[in-house]
Amino acid sequence: MQAATPNSSSLDDDALLRRIRAGDRDAFSLLMRRYNRRLYRVARSVLRDDAEAEDALQDAYLQAFRALPAFRGEAALGTWLTRIVVNAALMRQRKTGRLAEVIELGADFGADDAAGPHYADASQGEREQPELAALRAQTRRLIETGIDKLPAVFRTVFVLRAVEELSVEETAATLDIPEATVRSRYFRARAMLREALAREIDFAIEDAFGFDGARCDRIVDAVRRRLDAEWGC
């Protein structure tokens, strides 16, 4: 009987690779779980479609599994896998013809700081948690839509730097582009995203504190009930 494979946190990449090369399919499953989020986000940044990104990721994993015997570790495993995913996503993009734009990852089109909003306020208590969850979901969709609208050459860099939090050096190695290119693309991507989000916020401000519909009906009904109680109607 084959010994149970330890959980992924107890094995580094090299240990997983040794197990995979020895025929341990469970170890490959652990490897996929370790990199799934990063690689899906990268594929999604190219294809801008959830289902297409999943298919591209599956294709990439199959390619990676077949190529593992030839992997010599010149690059980090995560970098190597990300390159395979980028290529798989680009291949799927060309096959399906879903997008007209062509991504030239090696071309140059030419600060790093990140801060996220904090919506939770423990003093508000449990009563507001559903509203906070809804707010976060709406904010996440707004940001995802903004990222999707970025030009493809900036979008992949932004996802790796801001979403996956790779360093400039790691992103440059992953995409095989100069570090200066990573910095310029990331700076431009952030500026474009901020501008797009600012426009959305401007539009939303016009509709802030809306008073029609259910809220209006609720207040009118409540006042009428109180008046009826006072007048004895």
Secondary structure as GFF3:
##gff-version 3
##sequence-region A 1 233
A	DSSP	three_ten_helix	8	10	.	.	.	ID=ss1
A	DSSP	alpha_helix	13	21	.	.	.	ID=ss2
A	DSSP	alpha_helix	25	47	.	.	.	ID=ss3
A	DSSP	alpha_helix	50	67	.	.	.	ID=ss4
A	DSSP	three_ten_helix	68	70	.	.	.	ID=ss5
A	DSSP	alpha_helix	77	96	.	.	.	ID=ss6
A	DSSP	three_ten_helix	122	124	.	.	.	ID=ss7
A	DSSP	three_ten_helix	126	128	.	.	.	ID=ss8
A	DSSP	alpha_helix	129	148	.	.	.	ID=ss9
A	DSSP	alpha_helix	152	158	.	.	.	ID=ss10
A	DSSP	pi_helix	159	163	.	.	.	ID=ss11
A	DSSP	alpha_helix	168	175	.	.	.	ID=ss12
A	DSSP	alpha_helix	179	206	.	.	.	ID=ss13
A	DSSP	alpha_helix	214	231	.	.	.	ID=ss14
###
